[in-house]
Amino acid sequence: MPDIRQLSTADSDFQTQLDALLAWESVSDTAVNDTVNQIIEAIRGRGDAALLEFTNRFDGWQAGSAAELRIPL
């Protein structure tokens, strides 16, 4: 099991450490990027129908309409 790093906002290099941990390049690869681009393209092209399809597939929640995805204020 990997060690869990603990960051402190009091450290002078806190922001640098945090940026390194959150850097997209450290967790991304071409396949992930291609998949994300395909999802964005599908939603742009097919709108709510694609959004519902991906919500149902990835979230395991069967939304019947885009209105059901709305988060109340």
DOKESE-53005 format. One record per residue: residue number from 1; residue in three letters; chain; x, y, z of N, C-alpha, C, CB in turn. Coordinates in steps of 0.001 Angstrom, whole numbers. Glycine has a CB too. Example, Ala and Ser with C-alpha at 12.3 -4.5 7.8 and 13.67 -1.06 7.14 Angstrom:
// residues 2
[site 1; ALA; A; [13190; -5690; 7800]; [12300; -4500; 7800]; [13200; -3300; 7800]; [11308; -4473; 9046]]
[site 2; SER; A; [12850; -2250; 7080]; [13670; -1060; 7140]; [12900; 30; 7870]; [14084; -598; 5725]]
// end
This chain:
// residues 73
[site 1; MET; A; [852; -1175; 0]; [0; 0; 0]; [897; 1238; 0]; [-969; -2; 1228]]
[site 2; PRO; A; [598; 2196; -878]; [1445; 3393; -942]; [1282; 4262; 292]; [1121; 4206; -2189]]
[site 3; ASP; A; [2350; 4985; 605]; [2288; 5918; 1718]; [1360; 7076; 1375]; [3694; 6438; 2073]]
[site 4; ILE; A; [682; 7578; 2374]; [-182; 8739; 2196]; [627; 9968; 2570]; [-1491; 8630; 3060]]
[site 5; ARG; A; [727; 10895; 1617]; [1464; 12133; 1878]; [548; 13131; 2544]; [2049; 12723; 577]]
[site 6; GLN; A; [1087; 13799; 3519]; [337; 14841; 4200]; [981; 16175; 3879]; [286; 14597; 5733]]
[site 7; LEU; A; [164; 17107; 3398]; [651; 18444; 3087]; [189; 19409; 4163]; [163; 18904; 1695]]
[site 8; SER; A; [991; 20419; 4367]; [629; 21462; 5319]; [637; 22801; 4600]; [1599; 21476; 6535]]
[site 9; THR; A; [-422; 23554; 4778]; [-487; 24877; 4165]; [569; 25806; 4738]; [-1869; 25482; 4355]]
[site 10; ALA; A; [1157; 25442; 5862]; [2206; 26262; 6475]; [3558; 26077; 5787]; [2334; 25924; 7954]]
[site 11; ASP; A; [3704; 25012; 5003]; [4968; 24784; 4295]; [5166; 25842; 3223]; [5000; 23375; 3668]]
[site 12; SER; A; [6388; 26315; 3087]; [6666; 27367; 2105]; [6437; 26904; 674]; [8089; 27852; 2254]]
[site 13; ASP; A; [6573; 25609; 428]; [6359; 25092; -920]; [5024; 24336; -1057]; [7511; 24176; -1304]]
[site 14; PHE; A; [4078; 24669; -206]; [2777; 23991; -226]; [2140; 24021; -1605]; [1838; 24627; 783]]
[site 15; GLN; A; [2047; 25198; -2221]; [1371; 25317; -3506]; [2062; 24489; -4586]; [1307; 26775; -3930]]
[site 16; THR; A; [3377; 24470; -4565]; [4137; 23671; -5527]; [3847; 22189; -5343]; [5642; 23937; -5383]]
[site 17; GLN; A; [3828; 21738; -4083]; [3525; 20332; -3795]; [2109; 19972; -4235]; [3696; 20044; -2298]]
[site 18; LEU; A; [1167; 20855; -3933]; [-218; 20601; -4306]; [-372; 20569; -5821]; [-1140; 21664; -3702]]
[site 19; ASP; A; [230; 21512; -6499]; [167; 21547; -7964]; [730; 20267; -8564]; [930; 22762; -8508]]
[site 20; ALA; A; [1817; 19766; -8000]; [2421; 18525; -8502]; [1475; 17346; -8315]; [3755; 18246; -7789]]
[site 21; LEU; A; [797; 17304; -7186]; [-139; 16210; -6932]; [-1351; 16258; -7864]; [-602; 16251; -5486]]
[site 22; LEU; A; [-1780; 17459; -8176]; [-2985; 17626; -8973]; [-2727; 17733; -10474]; [-3712; 18837; -8514]]
[site 23; ALA; A; [-1481; 17709; -10864]; [-1138; 17876; -12277]; [-1807; 16795; -13117]; [390; 17836; -12475]]
[site 24; TRP; A; [-2534; 17239; -14126]; [-3264; 16316; -15002]; [-2318; 15327; -15668]; [-4044; 17094; -16070]]
[site 25; GLU; A; [-1146; 15789; -16039]; [-211; 14920; -16740]; [207; 13715; -15912]; [1006; 15699; -17142]]
[site 26; SER; A; [193; 13854; -14602]; [643; 12754; -13756]; [-385; 11630; -13661]; [961; 13269; -12374]]
[site 27; VAL; A; [-1634; 11907; -14039]; [-2666; 10878; -13942]; [-3315; 10579; -15283]; [-3721; 11296; -12953]]
[site 28; SER; A; [-2881; 11235; -16305]; [-3531; 11123; -17596]; [-2671; 10335; -18574]; [-3835; 12503; -18156]]
[site 29; ASP; A; [-3332; 9768; -19537]; [-2631; 9180; -20662]; [-3464; 9434; -21910]; [-2377; 7653; -20445]]
[site 30; THR; A; [-2974; 9041; -23038]; [-3650; 9325; -24296]; [-5035; 8697; -24341]; [-2817; 8828; -25461]]
[site 31; ALA; A; [-5190; 7505; -23818]; [-6491; 6827; -23866]; [-7532; 7595; -23062]; [-6371; 5389; -23334]]
[site 32; VAL; A; [-7154; 8100; -21885]; [-8085; 8878; -21065]; [-8475; 10149; -21803]; [-7461; 9220; -19689]]
[site 33; ASN; A; [-7499; 10840; -22341]; [-7751; 12076; -23064]; [-8662; 11830; -24271]; [-6429; 12705; -23514]]
[site 34; ASP; A; [-8418; 10765; -25010]; [-9251; 10439; -26177]; [-10688; 10147; -25754]; [-8667; 9229; -26937]]
[site 35; THR; A; [-10855; 9411; -24672]; [-12197; 9087; -24187]; [-12950; 10340; -23766]; [-12119; 8109; -23017]]
[site 36; VAL; A; [-12289; 11209; -23036]; [-12915; 12465; -22606]; [-13315; 13298; -23819]; [-11957; 13271; -21695]]
[site 37; ASN; A; [-12436; 13392; -24805]; [-12755; 14162; -26011]; [-13940; 13568; -26763]; [-11540; 14228; -26931]]
[site 38; GLN; A; [-14041; 12248; -26800]; [-15182; 11600; -27464]; [-16481; 11896; -26725]; [-14963; 10078; -27555]]
[site 39; ILE; A; [-16434; 11890; -25410]; [-17626; 12183; -24613]; [-18065; 13627; -24850]; [-17356; 11938; -23105]]
[site 40; ILE; A; [-17117; 14550; -24807]; [-17452; 15962; -25042]; [-18037; 16146; -26437]; [-16204; 16857; -24865]]
[site 41; GLU; A; [-17434; 15523; -27426]; [-17929; 15633; -28803]; [-19345; 15070; -28922]; [-16985; 14898; -29773]]
[site 42; ALA; A; [-19607; 13945; -28279]; [-20943; 13339; -28335]; [-21978; 14250; -27680]; [-20940; 11958; -27646]]
[site 43; ILE; A; [-21647; 14835; -26553]; [-22596; 15724; -25864]; [-22822; 16993; -26670]; [-22085; 16078; -24452]]
[site 44; ARG; A; [-21776; 17518; -27269]; [-21951; 18695; -28130]; [-22833; 18361; -29337]; [-20580; 19224; -28606]]
[site 45; GLY; A; [-22654; 17194; -29884]; [-23390; 16804; -31083]; [-24803; 16326; -30835]; [-22654; 15747; -31783]]
[site 46; ARG; A; [-25006; 15602; -29737]; [-26321; 14999; -29491]; [-27022; 15552; -28263]; [-26179; 13518; -29344]]
[site 47; GLY; A; [-26363; 16479; -27583]; [-26988; 17180; -26466]; [-27423; 16289; -25320]; [-28156; 17926; -26952]]
[site 48; ASP; A; [-28638; 16551; -24851]; [-29163; 15862; -23662]; [-29209; 14346; -23821]; [-30551; 16370; -23347]]
[site 49; ALA; A; [-29474; 13874; -25031]; [-29543; 12418; -25240]; [-28209; 11770; -24891]; [-29929; 12090; -26706]]
[site 50; ALA; A; [-27109; 12372; -25342]; [-25783; 11833; -25025]; [-25475; 11995; -23541]; [-24701; 12528; -25869]]
[site 51; LEU; A; [-25841; 13148; -22981]; [-25614; 13384; -21556]; [-26297; 12312; -20715]; [-26119; 14776; -21154]]
[site 52; LEU; A; [-27544; 12006; -21051]; [-28272; 10967; -20318]; [-27640; 9588; -20512]; [-29734; 10935; -20764]]
[site 53; GLU; A; [-27194; 9319; -21723]; [-26549; 8034; -22002]; [-25307; 7853; -21128]; [-26171; 7933; -23496]]
[site 54; PHE; A; [-24466; 8883; -21059]; [-23245; 8775; -20263]; [-23540; 8754; -18767]; [-22307; 9926; -20586]]
[site 55; THR; A; [-24538; 9521; -18344]; [-24929; 9488; -16932]; [-25381; 8085; -16553]; [-26054; 10513; -16644]]
[site 56; ASN; A; [-26214; 7500; -17390]; [-26717; 6155; -17120]; [-25587; 5124; -17135]; [-27789; 5776; -18147]]
[site 57; ARG; A; [-24652; 5288; -18046]; [-23559; 4315; -18170]; [-22535; 4457; -17045]; [-22865; 4476; -19520]]
[site 58; PHE; A; [-22078; 5664; -16786]; [-20975; 5846; -15849]; [-21418; 6016; -14401]; [-20169; 7030; -16256]]
[site 59; ASP; A; [-22570; 6622; -14183]; [-23011; 6873; -12815]; [-23901; 5763; -12278]; [-23744; 8186; -12744]]
[site 60; GLY; A; [-24352; 4877; -13157]; [-25220; 3789; -12712]; [-26561; 4284; -12215]; [-24545; 3000; -11627]]
[site 61; TRP; A; [-26966; 5432; -12698]; [-28241; 6025; -12296]; [-29050; 6260; -13550]; [-28038; 7356; -11494]]
[site 62; GLN; A; [-30247; 5769; -13577]; [-31076; 5853; -14768]; [-31931; 7115; -14751]; [-31963; 4616; -14886]]
[site 63; ALA; A; [-31361; 8192; -15224]; [-32105; 9452; -15320]; [-32999; 9383; -16551]; [-31136; 10690; -15396]]
[site 64; GLY; A; [-34227; 9830; -16384]; [-35169; 9815; -17502]; [-35124; 11067; -18346]; [-36551; 9623; -16993]]
[site 65; SER; A; [-34626; 12138; -17770]; [-34551; 13401; -18504]; [-33417; 14243; -17929]; [-35904; 14174; -18435]]
[site 66; ALA; A; [-32986; 15213; -18719]; [-31925; 16102; -18261]; [-32377; 16903; -17041]; [-31496; 17050; -19390]]
[site 67; ALA; A; [-33673; 17170; -16943]; [-34197; 17915; -15799]; [-33931; 17171; -14487]; [-35704; 18161; -15970]]
[site 68; GLU; A; [-33874; 15851; -14531]; [-33601; 15062; -13329]; [-32158; 15222; -12847]; [-33893; 13594; -13596]]
[site 69; LEU; A; [-31284; 15730; -13715]; [-29883; 15928; -13355]; [-29655; 17252; -12666]; [-29012; 15841; -14578]]
[site 70; ARG; A; [-30654; 18079; -12685]; [-30538; 19408; -12108]; [-30387; 19332; -10588]; [-31755; 20256; -12479]]
[site 71; ILE; A; [-29458; 20097; -10074]; [-29235; 20147; -8627]; [-29990; 21352; -8088]; [-27700; 20230; -8275]]
[site 72; PRO; A; [-30926; 21129; -7170]; [-31697; 22257; -6643]; [-30827; 23199; -5825]; [-32852; 21754; -5790]]
[site 73; LEU; A; [-31166; 24478; -5908]; [-30416; 25491; -5152]; [-30890; 25566; -3735]; [-30538; 26853; -5801]]
// end
